[in-house]
Amino acid sequence: MKISIQGIPGSFHHQVALQYFGEDSDVLGYKTFEEVAKSVRTGESQFGVMAIENSIAGAILPNYELIDRYSLHIFEEFYLPISHNLMCLPDQKIEDLKVVRSHPMALLQCKKFFQEHPSITLVDDVDTATVAKRIKDEKLAGVGAIASSVAAEIYQLKVLAKDIQTVENNFTRFILLQKDKSVPTSIPNKASIKVTISNERGSLAKLLTQMSDLELNLSKIQSIPVIENPWNYSFFIDTQFTDYNQYLKAIESIIKSGGEVKVFGEYQSGK
């Protein structure tokens, strides 16, 4: 079984892959989320793990677009508690750091901590664990990384400060992807869909009313422009429900009203 992730050993994606699929899984690391999507689409890997939302920083909207463009299917979601740690070479102190590098989302989640250290410049990088590995391999003095405690252990770095994220209760929601739609093992209570509606007065209000009337809870709605049709928009929607038949009625109602619906996945809500 091959599972594709964005990142390397020690990354949060790597942790999710091992926790969900098992320690003996064959995890393939890629630099970008698009490479992850492409590997699942081409069959290079059977499954993909992709971060989609953080409780502090919000949704990763480009990843919804990748799921759509590569016609992938979500079969489950996974919530991982995120602990960000500041680390560096073993002989360094926080006063020695000139630059701290990490994934943009990690930097965003730790802004408050670095307000107390204005001499440190924050620099976007491709991945949390990748920076940790580079510091070890290249013996980068004056450079720190924000990454997991697992990454610090793997790459033999010293943790200068633990849990530096602004909000202690910090979770990232990951989605588990596959190429083809599968039959759920239990009745779904959550779905991820894309809805495209006409650009008319009240069309969005009507969509929301249709879903509300059938007792669907919208846990997220994000708009994106329809490239081939300027000034028209599609909406990526995550919706939760207690009655699967009510959800099916809502989809049918949207389509009857002239909307287009693409279902990315129907699954059990994660814990």
Protein Blocks (a to p, Z undefined) as FASTA:
>chain_A
ZZddeddehiaklmmmmmmnopkbccdddfbfklmmmmmmnomambdcddfbdfklopaf
klmmmmmmnopacfbdcdddddddddddfkbcfklpmbdcddfklmmmmmmmmmmmmmbc
cdddfbfklmmmmmmmnopghiacdddfklmmmnopacfbghkbfblbacdddddddfbd
cddfbdcfbdcddddddddehklmmmmmmmmmnopacfbdcddddfklghiacddddddd
fblklmmmmmmmmmmnopacddfbdcdddZZ
